[in-house]
Amino acid sequence: MPRWFLLDTHILVRWVSEARRLTKEQARVLENAVIRGDPVGISAMTLLELAALSCAGKLRGSIESLFARVSTDPMFVLLPITVEIATEVATMGGALSDPADRAIVATARVHRLRLITSDQRIIQSRLVSVVD
């Protein structure tokens, strides 16, 4: 299993703009990834969620600067939504109703990554290994 992780959307936002809102375990895992130079995965669905948050005025800071950081920082690896991930979404059952959550969880499952999240619905679903 890879040592790297997938970030849920809110974790990416917290990490780059409000790191104090991360749990101690989330902060520790991310600090260790930085120290080791391990990549951190970001689902393509996260970019769409960020864009929607920006349009709704619910994102602090500039979407352009956040996207610039994600696209230029070599630590971040953008993981596209593939046929395999869409198939995984279709086979997960009804444990998660939010399509974005389903896509992010499926991305973690397909790539065998632990998901860093604080989303209780995802944690309680036990569909994926999490750092909470």
C-alpha positions, 0 to 999 in steps of 0.5 A: 500500500502506498504511503501517500494519501488522498485529501478530501476537499475540506482538508485541502482547503484547511491545509492551505489556508487554515491549518489550525483546523486540522486534527492533530493526526491529520496535521501529523500525517501531512507534516510527515508527508512533506518531510518525506517528500511523499505525494498527496493525491487530489481527486478531480472531483475536489477541483469541481467542489472547490469551483462550486464553493467559490461560485457560491461565495463559500471559499476563503481566498482566491480560487485562482491562487488555490488552483495555481498551487495545486497545479504547480506544487509537485507534492499534489498529484491530480487523480482524474475520474476514470471509468474504473472510478466511475464503476467503483462509484456504481458498486458502492451501494447507498452508504453515501448520497453525495455524488462528490463524496462517492467520487472521492471515496471511489478514487481512494479505493481504486488507488488504494489510498487512505483518505484524510477527512473529517466528514463523519458520513464518510468515516461512518460508512467504513467504505475506505480507510481514513485519517480523521 
